[in-house]
């Protein structure tokens, strides 16, 4: 593990040196840029390098804590599989994950092929039992940390807890969604549904009271649906490019035929929410893909006018901290009105409001 971490760190440092070299080239050959602009480029390159190295440290620290939890708990497989009917199958998968995590690789999960029973089941999703095992172990890590900070007269607030889960699921996505030897459509759909599964699993873990209410009341599902749809929509807009825009809706529907059943297995007692969540993920994907394809087929002058309109609207949006209204207010009122960081949910990066 240590050798692999050193190799990964060395690769990151080489990437950082490449970024710095590119900026140095700009310093030597681009005289038209101001000193402030070049300094900003250099700072941005350094920040990217530091962020990559920090990500390695975060994953390593999390793995160390999860390994400690496994070492001191001898009967984890039974606790993990308590709610599942297929005890033998679950125990085998859970023990395989625990053994792998004990060796240092806690974010690697086996896969399930979906739709189940299909002759061409090529949508890759995380193994339900191993995903349960990972979240169970990580929950014990969070409990240990809560006791630790309580001894230091501090508290583990929601933002800190959600950040821990954000680090975990980011590492899981990076380690499990390469998907070699698959077509473009299969890779994208597997990654999208993989993300949706992790989102649902983490959301129901972080918000137990809210999700129970959503499972009971349709109005609660309706009111909380906007944030969920936005997360799915942003993912599609970011990654559905090129030929992916030609993905037919009937293909999506056919390949997600058992996704709701799969989601119901992820959390006990939340069947209505699981079906609603899966339905929202599929409908948002189809709707956003259709809208993206429609925008791509517009004439160039329509795209130009639309882009200009969006940029102008963004500058005048009162909620945007970079808008003209906010900048004018800060100049008049002073910097004491600067808003703090706001954490929306575990998948969104910190936003300044």
Buried (B, 14 or more C-beta within 10 A) or exposed (E): EEEEBEEBBEEBEEBBEEBBEEBBEBBEEEEEBEEEEBEEBBEEBBEBBEEBBEBBEBBBEBBEBBBBBBEEBEEBBEEBBEEBEEEEEBBBBBBBBBEBBBEBBBBBBBBBEBBEEBEEBBBBBBBBBBBBBBBBBBEBBBEBBBEEBEEEEEEBEEEBBBBBBBBBBBBBBEBBBEBEEBEEBBBBBBBBBBBBBBBBBBBBBBBEEBBBBBBEEEEBBEEBBEEBBBBBBEBBBEEBEEEBBEBEEEEBEEBBBBBBBBBBBBBEEBBBBBBBBBBBBBEBBBBBBEEBBEEEEEEEEEEEEEEEEEEEEEEEBEEBBEBEBBEEEBEEEEEEEEEEEEBBBBBBEEEEE
